[in-house]
Amino acid sequence: MSQQAEHKSMRDYLESRLSASQLSTVIFPSFTQWPFALAALADTALSLRSMGSDVQVGFWANRTPLHDMAWTTDDRFARLLLGSTPDELTRRGLLAEGLDSRAFVAPPIRHWRPTTRIDIGQTLNRSHIRELTYRGTPMGRAILQVHPDRNTPITDDHLWPRKWVNAAARSYAFVYDQVTELIRQSEATAVVVFNGRFLHDRAAAEAARTQGLPVLSFDIGGSDTGFDLTVESTHDWPEYQRRMLRLYDRWDPDSRETLGASWFEERANHSDPLNSHFIDAQEKGTGLGRVEGQRLVVYFSSSGDEVAELEYDWSEYFGGQANALKLLAEACRRRPDYSLVVRSHPHKRRKPTRDVEDWLEAVSDAKPDVHLDPHSTVDSYQLMREADVVVTYGSTTGVEAAFAGKPVIVMGPSVYDLLGCAVDVHTVEELQDALDRASAGEWDGVLAYGLMMRRRGFVHEHVNSSGRDEFEVGGVRIDQVAPRVRHASHLAGRFEAWRLNRRRDAR
């Protein structure tokens, strides 16, 4: 028996959001080879087919000038080593489910050249790259979503490798032109992409929007569901929170509190596998202890690289996280009985060296009473329980602290600022007032968040899943790529990254 999800069915959701004419011809330009994403694509495509839509799927992960961040397997090695890529396995599964072979489309422009000249300029820092466009669309923002390597910092004085930026720009242009032409030839009425913000998916989405077509984005679902699919942008955080509140309002009152709370309880108990890589070095139950007569303010840092390219006016958020922390530290020092603890997010252990250095310098400048570095064994959840007030720049720890019954102050953009479970501040005066009047937020808003985390999106209707990354379509396991094929592809990917990131090409 499948779990009850946010949406009853794909048909109900799509018919409530799009017209019949918009659903008549739907194209899926695909650049991902992650099994969960291919499973979502397959389920959505088969659901649309059952609704009478003309579905066209382009498995183009091995057709772009630059590999996508979700690429894993080279089709040339797959053929040479008598194996298959994940997207080829998905194609076989869709054929077995009755999708017509004519539904699979190749890039329509055989001998492609950019429609307009691509000039990436001379100074390849983030500010310059951000302003790059292709045919009037924000190519630069798409490029910045996919880093040349895992050690690329977000600081603006870092120069990105010229060969890599050139390849990324050509890849964006390739997808934009190919999808534009596919829309024209197929007379498409809607486009479905993965996530919608990465390099190739954003190019496809921008091509659709330029033609006035709706764009649907699929992504990971809740911990109990299969996947999510939305007409809204995946980073429309106000709408995301409205979804939470709508889901909570219509859910059975006899179960919504228990179900919503269970998501938080699993994380606090260190039993959520999706959170394990953040807390694997922490010792459950280990805290700092309380100091008599002191009000403990704990600041949990957020991930700067994950929000850097979201289109916000950062002047509304204290000009960035480093300045926000400095202002918080100053506010706490004005209150003799306040003690400030900064908990640097454990994901800093895996972040670019320069970003970590810059953050540690910001912490040093702020001069908190205690700093728990990314390697600290102190349990974040025990620390929440010990705090009198929790402050974040938008980290998930904010809503988790609200579940622990703590007053929460948010100084940056978040996905819970509209739920009533935290106080959102934008000025020093608002921060001062929030510290003086700190009180716990609305419980229903907290539980609405937890419920969404468990039941977001859809259960699979056409895909069988026996595990987190184990999916079967039409009797075909789409995640079963031969190790020899994956290993050879991995080596090829590393060589490509080396070639495009050599230091002499950095300017």
MINUNU-828411 format. One record per residue (C-alpha): residue in one letter; y, x, z. Coordinates in steps of 0.02 Angstrom, whole numbers, padded with zeros to 5 digits, always signed. Layout:
// MINUNU-828411
AYXZ/...
// end
This chain:
// MINUNU-828411
M+00000+00000+00000/S+00166+00076-00055/Q+00314+00092+00060/Q+00459-00030+00051/A+00602+00061-00034/E+00789+00037-00051/H+00763-00050-00218/K+00627-00178-00250/S+00595-00115-00427/M+00673-00017-00568/R+00692-00178-00668/D+00789-00264-00529/Y+00905-00116-00508/L+00941-00084-00691/E+00967-00267-00735/S+01089-00282-00590/R+01193-00133-00650/L+01182-00130-00840/S+01184-00260-00977/A+01039-00293-01095/S+01135-00210-01237/Q+01164-00054-01131/L+00978-00043-01098/S+00924-00067-01278/T+00910+00118-01328/V+00899+00246-01189/I+00883+00434-01216/F+00817+00564-01094/P+00873+00741-01137/S+00770+00843-01014/F+00793+01024-00959/T+00696+01022-00795/Q+00518+01078-00765/W+00513+01037-00579/P+00366+00917-00554/F+00459+00792-00443/A+00598+00777-00573/L+00476+00757-00718/A+00384+00624-00618/A+00548+00531-00595/L+00585+00545-00780/A+00413+00480-00826/D+00422+00334-00707/T+00595+00284-00767/A+00549+00300-00950/L+00393+00193-00929/S+00488+00063-00830/L+00619+00051-00966/R+00483+00039-01099/S+00406-00107-01004/M+00577-00190-01004/G+00585-00181-01193/S+00700-00031-01209/D+00683+00093-01351/V+00652+00253-01255/Q+00677+00427-01328/V+00632+00585-01231/G+00686+00761-01275/F+00590+00894-01179/W+00712+01035-01216/A+00686+01154-01070/N+00630+01291-01189/R+00759+01253-01324/T+00922+01301-01240/P+01006+01472-01264/L+01000+01499-01075/H+00860+01440-00963/D+00903+01301-00843/M+00893+01331-00655/A+00749+01205-00656/W+00653+01301-00791/T+00487+01377-00737/T+00371+01398-00887/D+00390+01474-01061/D+00303+01372-01196/R+00265+01530-01297/F+00164+01605-01155/A+00082+01436-01127/R+00019+01433-01307/L-00030+01616-01306/L-00126+01600-01142/L-00203+01432-01185/G-00106+01338-01051/S+00030+01205-01042/T+00206+01187-00978/P+00248+01049-00852/D+00350+00954-00982/E+00208+00964-01108/L+00089+00894-00977/T+00214+00755-00942/R+00221+00718-01128/R+00032+00701-01134/G+00035+00585-00985/L+00167+00475-01065/L+00065+00467-01226/A-00087+00417-01123/E+00019+00278-01046/G+00055+00211-01220/L+00225+00286-01259/D+00236+00305-01448/S+00233+00483-01515/R+00395+00444-01607/A+00480+00427-01438/F+00482+00617-01420/V+00629+00696-01507/A+00678+00874-01550/P+00857+00937-01549/P+00926+00851-01705/I+01037+00995-01768/R+00917+01121-01843/H+01036+01265-01875/W+01160+01243-01735/R+01325+01332-01718/P+01463+01283-01595/T+01574+01146-01663/T+01727+01235-01596/R+01757+01418-01553/I+01701+01468-01378/D+01823+01589-01297/I+01780+01633-01118/G+01931+01747-01096/Q+01947+01912-01004/T+01952+01885-00815/L+01789+01803-00769/N+01821+01749-00590/R+01788+01573-00526/S+01965+01509-00553/H+01964+01561-00735/I+01788+01500-00770/R+01827+01333-00688/E+01961+01300-00820/L+01847+01329-00971/T+01818+01178-01082/Y+01715+01133-01233/R+01776+00994-01346/G+01885+00934-01204/T+01746+00926-01073/P+01736+01027-00910/M+01615+01162-00966/G+01676+01285-00834/R+01633+01173-00687/A+01458+01154-00757/I+01440+01343-00774/L+01491+01369-00593/Q+01352+01254-00533/V+01220+01379-00593/H+01243+01557-00529/P+01191+01714-00625/D+01087+01769-00474/R+01058+01724-00293/N+01185+01851-00232/T+01334+01779-00326/P+01470+01741-00197/I+01597+01600-00204/T+01744+01715-00174/D+01872+01711-00314/D+01889+01900-00331/H+01708+01918-00389/L+01691+01945-00577/W+01544+01859-00660/P+01437+01950-00790/R+01512+01927-00964/K+01345+01912-01055/W+01286+01780-00932/V+01445+01676-00946/N+01437+01689-01136/A+01256+01630-01135/A+01296+01488-01013/A+01443+01431-01120/R+01338+01431-01278/S+01200+01337-01188/Y+01322+01204-01128/A+01393+01187-01304/F+01219+01178-01379/V+01169+01033-01268/Y+01334+00943-01288/D+01324+00950-01479/Q+01139+00908-01487/V+01155+00758-01371/T+01310+00698-01462/E+01214+00702-01626/L+01060+00620-01549/I+01170+00480-01483/R+01240+00455-01659/Q+01073+00459-01748/S+00979+00349-01625/E+01126+00233-01589/A+01092+00263-01405/T+01164+00144-01277/A+01132+00244-01117/V+01083+00421-01065/V+00974+00474-00918/V+00988+00650-00845/F+00926+00746-00694/N+01056+00759-00555/G+01202+00762-00677/R+01295+00915-00613/F+01194+01066-00668/L+01237+01160-00827/H+01135+01068-00959/D+01126+00899-00875/R+01315+00896-00856/A+01335+00940-01039/A+01222+00793-01085/A+01315+00678-00965/E+01485+00729-01034/A+01424+00699-01212/A+01372+00523-01161/R+01535+00486-01069/T+01637+00546-01218/Q+01545+00415-01322/G+01578+00282-01190/L+01396+00268-01136/P+01334+00241-00958/V+01247+00390-00877/L+01104+00370-00754/S+01056+00517-00643/F+00888+00537-00558/D+00852+00650-00411/I+00744+00669-00256/G+00714+00510-00157/G+00692+00476+00028/S+00556+00556+00132/D+00449+00399+00110/T+00493+00359-00071/G+00470+00437-00242/F+00641+00467-00318/D+00819+00405-00333/L+00912+00343-00487/T+01094+00292-00492/V+01227+00238-00613/E+01356+00318-00500/S+01380+00506-00491/T+01259+00594-00374/H+01413+00659-00282/D+01505+00494-00264/W+01492+00508-00075/P+01593+00351-00032/E+01477+00245-00140/Y+01326+00333-00065/Q+01382+00280+00108/R+01413+00102+00050/R+01232+00103-00010/M+01178+00155+00164/L+01271+00012+00245/R+01209-00116+00118/L+01029-00058+00142/Y+01044-00068+00331/D+01124-00241+00325/R+00984-00316+00222/W+00838-00226+00305/D+00728-00318+00432/P+00820-00301+00600/D+00652-00286+00688/S+00611-00121+00600/R+00772-00041+00539/E+00819+00040+00704/T+00648+00118+00732/L+00636+00175+00551/G+00812+00245+00546/A+00788+00336+00711/S+00623+00412+00656/W+00708+00523+00526/F+00818+00602+00660/E+00674+00616+00783/E+00566+00712+00659/R+00704+00838+00631/A+00743+00857+00815/N+00557+00883+00849/H+00547+01017+00713/S+00419+00914+00618/D+00516+00877+00457/P+00444+00994+00323/L+00603+00981+00219/N+00703+01054+00364/S+00581+01191+00412/H+00663+01331+00313/F+00823+01304+00413/I+00744+01306+00586/D+00593+01418+00563/A+00670+01555+00672/Q+00727+01436+00810/E+00631+01411+00971/K+00617+01226+01009/G+00705+01178+01170/T+00800+01342+01187/G+00985+01316+01227/L+01132+01400+01310/G+01140+01297+01468/R+01296+01215+01540/V+01439+01300+01632/E+01506+01197+01776/G+01681+01131+01747/Q+01682+01174+01560/R+01684+01054+01414/L+01572+01128+01281/V+01633+01110+01102/V+01503+01164+00974/Y+01551+01199+00793/F+01408+01192+00668/S+01455+01279+00506/S+01428+01200+00335/S+01374+01272+00168/G+01527+01325+00071/D+01435+01360-00091/E+01360+01185-00097/V+01530+01099-00097/A+01640+01231-00180/E+01638+01150-00351/L+01651+00969-00296/E+01815+00899-00358/Y+01910+00881-00196/D+02088+00920-00148/W+02046+01055-00023/S+02221+01049+00050/E+02165+00886+00132/Y+02028+00982+00224/F+02129+01118+00309/G+02122+01229+00155/G+01940+01276+00182/Q+01813+01301+00319/A+01878+01469+00382/N+02051+01399+00417/A+01976+01241+00494/L+01877+01348+00617/K+02032+01451+00659/L+02132+01293+00698/L+01990+01222+00803/A+01979+01385+00903/E+02166+01381+00935/A+02156+01199+00992/C+02015+01241+01113/R+02109+01389+01186/R+02254+01274+01228/R+02134+01180+01342/P+02081+01295+01487/D+01924+01195+01525/Y+01861+01197+01345/S+01732+01323+01285/L+01698+01345+01098/V+01527+01393+01029/V+01508+01427+00843/R+01335+01402+00772/S+01325+01488+00602/H+01205+01392+00491/P+01034+01476+00479/H+01038+01457+00290/K+01161+01604+00291/R+01005+01712+00304/R+00974+01670+00121/K+01152+01664+00055/P+01249+01795-00047/T+01293+01949+00054/R+01480+01936+00018/D+01487+01753+00073/V+01399+01796+00237/E+01516+01942+00268/D+01669+01833+00234/W+01606+01698+00352/L+01566+01820+00492/E+01739+01894+00473/A+01814+01718+00487/V+01714+01688+00646/S+01773+01854+00717/D+01954+01809+00678/A+01934+01639+00762/K+01872+01723+00923/P+01759+01585+00991/D+01687+01602+01165/V+01511+01618+01095/H+01447+01648+00918/L+01266+01611+00876/D+01230+01705+00715/P+01113+01642+00577/H+00965+01733+00656/S+00988+01659+00831/T+00832+01581+00907/V+00935+01448+00997/D+00875+01273+00947/S+01014+01181+00855/Y+00953+01015+00923/Q+00951+01075+01103/L+01126+01142+01074/M+01182+00970+01016/R+01112+00892+01173/E+01207+01017+01281/A+01374+00992+01190/D+01514+00881+01251/V+01591+00875+01076/V+01517+00927+00908/V+01629+00980+00764/T+01576+01013+00585/Y+01652+01038+00414/G+01533+00908+00343/S+01362+00975+00391/T+01216+00855+00416/T+01215+00916+00596/G+01366+00804+00623/V+01270+00642+00599/E+01120+00717+00690/A+01233+00752+00839/A+01295+00572+00829/F+01113+00519+00845/A+01105+00624+01003/G+01247+00517+01069/K+01382+00650+01053/P+01563+00629+00997/V+01577+00706+00823/I+01733+00771+00735/V+01726+00807+00548/M+01855+00924+00472/G+01789+00928+00292/P+01706+00813+00163/S+01546+00731+00221/V+01421+00595+00178/Y+01446+00504+00343/D+01634+00495+00369/L+01639+00309+00322/L+01494+00257+00435/G+01594+00250+00597/C+01483+00379+00682/A+01611+00521+00674/V+01799+00546+00681/D+01870+00613+00518/V+02025+00723+00543/H+02145+00797+00416/T+02288+00868+00520/V+02307+00975+00675/E+02381+00825+00765/E+02228+00719+00723/L+02115+00860+00781/Q+02206+00875+00947/D+02195+00688+00976/A+02010+00683+00930/L+01971+00822+01055/D+02066+00732+01193/R+01993+00560+01157/A+01816+00612+01107/S+01690+00470+01116/A+01524+00429+01035/G+01529+00338+00868/E+01446+00181+00803/W+01259+00178+00825/D+01225+00065+00676/G+01310+00191+00561/V+01195+00328+00623/L+01040+00223+00596/A+01101+00171+00423/Y+01104+00355+00376/G+00928+00385+00442/L+00860+00231+00354/M+00931+00291+00188/M+00856+00463+00213/R+00685+00383+00231/R+00689+00246+00099/R+00819+00300-00030/G+00784+00250-00209/F+00617+00192-00278/V+00431+00206-00255/H+00338+00262-00410/E+00275+00116-00514/H+00188+00214-00653/V+00159+00385-00574/N+00026+00426-00445/S+00072+00551-00310/S-00049+00631-00188/G+00074+00754-00112/R+00250+00820-00115/D+00227+00912-00282/E+00068+00830-00346/F+00097+00699-00481/E-00014+00614-00608/V+00043+00517-00762/G-00085+00431-00871/G-00224+00530-00788/V-00136+00696-00822/R-00084+00808-00676/I+00089+00863-00730/D+00102+00997-00594/Q-00054+01094-00643/V+00014+01245-00735/A-00107+01390-00749/P-00056+01534-00632/R-00068+01659-00776/V+00058+01558-00877/R+00176+01536-00731/H+00166+01721-00686/A+00202+01780-00864/S+00348+01657-00875/H+00416+01718-00709/L+00418+01897-00772/A+00505+01841-00932/G+00635+01748-00831/R+00668+01900-00722/F+00692+02007-00877/E+00815+01883-00950/A+00913+01880-00787/W+00917+02071-00784/R+00976+02080-00964/L+01118+01956-00935/N+01171+02026-00767/R+01179+02214-00797/R+01328+02288-00706/R+01407+02363-00861/D+01429+02186-00929/A+01524+02125-00776/R+01695+02146-00859/
// end
